[in-house]
Amino acid sequence: MWGPVERKLALESAGGRNTLLWRSARWIGGYPTALTAVGTAVRLRHILITEVLRPDGTRPAPGEPDFAAAHRIEPHHLVVWAGRWYLIAYDLEDHHWRVHRVDRLHPRPTTRGFAPRELPGGDLAHFVMSSHDRGDTPAAWQCTGSARLNLPAHIVARWAPGGSVVEHLDADHCRLTLGAWSWAGIAGILATFDTDLTDLHPPELLHACHHIAHRSADSR
């Protein structure tokens, strides 16, 4: 279990370009060295050379059945999902986007920089929520929407429901993407944060928010 110092170090290493995906009240740690290296590479936009570790933390040797050669990757985003840290990176060996569990990586920093790339579809929240990488995947909801909240990401991440995606925008704002069985359900959850909401998507969510506001005004 991480304390506040380890969490603060990881977030500062990521330089504010991290995204928090929160599905439980637990922070599973035990790999602050790897996390710091990955977070620093995300912040500096430096290529990493990575090897995948076994679940017990050991490194397969050449000739062993589970050995895989090291890959060069571009680390773009650091996220928390199901209480674990993950890295969203572009693999320079097979030219695909990948999601890596940080506790399964042996990262070797480099000083070679890289230019930012657009994620598939241009939507980080959708990419992460639809990923079938190691760890939990969100339930399929009938409705999924998002809004920009006038609150810091770390505050929203603490209270957002399971399966939500909280994206850091700046020190005082974040974007929350979440699902529910109805648009009114999403609107109701957003209302619990008691803050200004802007840039709501899709239009059905905006309509649901207006409808709830009108009903509340009429009940006075």
matplotlib code that plots the C-alpha trace (Angstrom):
import matplotlib.pyplot as plt

x = [0.0, 1.4, 1.6, 1.1, 4.8, 4.9, 1.7, 2.9, 6.2, 4.5, 2.1, 4.9, 7.1, 4.2, 4.3, 0.5, 0.0, -1.1, -4.7, -6.4, -8.6, -10.2, -12.0, -11.4, -10.2, -6.9, -3.5, -1.4, 2.3, 5.5, 7.3, 8.1, 11.5, 9.8, 6.9, 9.3, 11.3, 8.2, 6.6, 9.8, 9.9, 6.3, 7.1, 10.3, 8.9, 11.9, 11.9, 12.0, 13.5, 11.4, 11.4, 8.3, 8.6, 7.0, 4.2, 6.8, 9.0, 11.7, 13.1, 13.0, 16.5, 17.2, 16.3, 13.5, 10.0, 8.6, 11.6, 10.8, 13.3, 13.3, 11.1, 11.6, 8.4, 7.2, 5.6, 2.6, 0.3, 0.5, -2.9, -4.4, -6.8, -8.2, -5.8, -2.7, -0.5, -0.5, 1.5, -0.1, 2.7, 3.4, 5.6, 8.3, 9.0, 5.6, 4.1, 1.0, -0.4, -0.1, -1.2, 1.5, 1.2, 4.0, 4.7, 5.4, 7.9, 11.7, 12.2, 15.6, 15.6, 17.1, 17.7, 16.2, 13.1, 9.9, 7.1, 3.5, 1.2, -2.5, -4.2, -6.4, -9.7, -8.2, -10.1, -7.9, -10.9, -12.4, -9.1, -8.4, -11.9, -12.1, -8.6, -8.4, -5.0, -4.2, -6.5, -10.2, -12.3, -15.4, -18.9, -20.8, -23.2, -26.3, -25.2, -21.7, -21.0, -18.4, -18.1, -15.5, -15.6, -14.3, -12.4, -8.8, -8.4, -7.2, -10.4, -12.7, -10.7, -11.2, -15.0, -15.7, -17.7, -16.1, -15.3, -14.9, -12.1, -10.7, -8.5, -6.2, -6.8, -5.0, -4.5, -8.1, -10.1, -10.6, -12.8, -14.9, -16.1, -18.6, -21.5, -24.9, -28.2, -29.7, -28.6, -30.4, -28.3, -25.1, -26.5, -27.3, -23.8, -22.3, -24.5, -23.1, -19.8, -21.5, -19.4, -19.7, -20.0, -19.1, -18.4, -20.9, -21.1, -23.0, -26.1, -28.3, -26.4, -26.7, -30.5, -30.8, -29.0, -31.3, -34.4, -33.4, -32.7, -36.1, -37.8, -36.0, -37.0, -40.6, -40.7, -40.1]
y = [0.0, 3.4, 6.4, 10.0, 10.5, 7.7, 8.9, 12.5, 11.4, 9.4, 12.2, 14.8, 12.5, 12.3, 16.1, 16.5, 14.5, 11.5, 10.2, 8.6, 5.6, 4.7, 1.5, 1.0, 2.8, 0.9, 2.0, -1.1, -0.3, -2.1, -0.7, 3.0, 2.8, 1.5, 4.0, 6.9, 6.0, 5.6, 8.8, 10.8, 9.4, 10.5, 14.0, 14.4, 12.5, 10.2, 6.8, 3.8, 0.4, -2.1, -5.8, -7.6, -9.3, -12.4, -12.0, -12.8, -9.9, -12.0, -11.5, -14.4, -15.3, -15.9, -19.4, -19.7, -20.3, -16.9, -14.8, -11.8, -9.3, -5.8, -3.3, 0.4, 2.3, 5.9, 6.5, 8.8, 8.5, 7.0, 5.8, 4.1, 1.3, -1.2, 0.1, -0.6, 1.7, 1.3, 2.9, 3.8, 3.7, 3.4, 0.3, 1.2, -2.5, -3.6, -0.1, -0.6, 1.2, -0.9, -0.8, -2.1, -2.8, -0.8, -3.5, -5.9, -3.7, -3.4, 0.1, 1.4, 5.2, 6.8, 10.5, 10.1, 12.2, 11.6, 13.7, 13.3, 11.0, 11.0, 8.0, 5.8, 7.7, 10.7, 9.8, 8.7, 7.8, 5.5, 3.9, 3.0, 1.9, -0.4, -1.9, -5.6, -5.4, -7.0, -5.9, -5.1, -3.9, -1.7, -3.1, -2.3, 0.5, 1.4, 5.1, 6.6, 10.3, 12.8, 16.4, 18.9, 19.5, 22.6, 20.3, 18.9, 15.3, 13.9, 15.1, 13.6, 10.4, 9.8, 9.8, 8.8, 5.5, 2.3, 2.1, 5.9, 7.7, 10.9, 12.9, 15.6, 18.9, 21.4, 22.1, 23.0, 21.1, 17.5, 15.5, 12.7, 9.9, 7.4, 5.1, 4.4, 2.7, 6.1, 9.6, 10.9, 8.5, 10.0, 13.5, 12.6, 11.3, 14.4, 16.5, 14.9, 16.7, 20.0, 22.0, 23.7, 21.4, 22.3, 20.6, 17.8, 14.9, 13.5, 15.8, 13.3, 13.9, 17.7, 17.3, 15.1, 17.7, 20.5, 18.3, 17.6, 21.2, 22.2, 19.6, 20.8, 24.4, 23.4, 21.6, 24.8]
z = [0.0, -1.0, 1.3, 0.3, -0.5, -3.1, -4.7, -4.8, -6.4, -9.1, -10.0, -10.1, -12.2, -14.8, -14.9, -15.0, -18.2, -16.3, -16.3, -13.3, -14.0, -10.6, -9.9, -6.2, -3.1, -3.1, -4.3, -5.1, -5.0, -4.4, -7.5, -6.9, -8.8, -12.0, -11.6, -11.1, -14.2, -16.3, -15.0, -15.7, -19.2, -19.8, -18.5, -20.5, -23.6, -23.6, -25.2, -22.8, -23.4, -21.5, -20.7, -19.4, -16.0, -14.7, -12.1, -9.4, -10.6, -12.1, -15.6, -18.1, -19.5, -23.2, -24.1, -21.5, -23.0, -21.8, -22.8, -25.0, -26.4, -25.0, -26.8, -27.5, -26.6, -26.5, -23.1, -23.6, -20.6, -17.0, -15.6, -12.6, -13.4, -10.9, -8.3, -10.5, -12.5, -16.3, -19.1, -22.4, -24.9, -28.6, -29.4, -31.9, -32.6, -33.8, -34.4, -32.2, -29.2, -26.0, -22.4, -20.0, -16.3, -14.7, -12.0, -14.9, -16.6, -16.2, -17.7, -18.9, -19.5, -22.5, -23.4, -26.9, -27.3, -29.3, -30.7, -29.3, -31.3, -31.6, -29.8, -32.0, -32.4, -30.6, -27.4, -24.5, -22.2, -24.9, -25.7, -22.1, -21.2, -24.3, -23.7, -23.1, -21.5, -18.1, -15.3, -15.0, -17.9, -17.4, -17.7, -20.9, -20.1, -22.1, -21.9, -21.7, -21.4, -20.3, -18.9, -17.9, -14.2, -12.3, -9.9, -9.8, -11.2, -7.9, -6.1, -8.7, -9.0, -5.2, -5.5, -9.1, -9.5, -10.6, -14.3, -14.6, -16.4, -14.9, -17.3, -16.0, -18.0, -15.8, -12.1, -11.5, -14.1, -15.3, -17.7, -16.2, -18.5, -17.0, -17.8, -16.4, -17.4, -18.4, -19.4, -16.3, -14.2, -15.5, -15.0, -11.4, -10.7, -12.2, -10.0, -6.8, -7.5, -6.9, -9.4, -12.7, -15.7, -19.3, -22.6, -22.0, -24.5, -26.2, -26.7, -24.9, -21.7, -22.0, -22.6, -19.5, -17.4, -18.7, -18.1, -14.5, -13.9, -15.2, -13.1, -10.0, -10.7, -11.2, -7.9, -5.9]

ax = plt.figure().add_subplot(projection="3d")
ax.plot(x, y, z, "-o")
ax.set_aspect("equal")
plt.show()
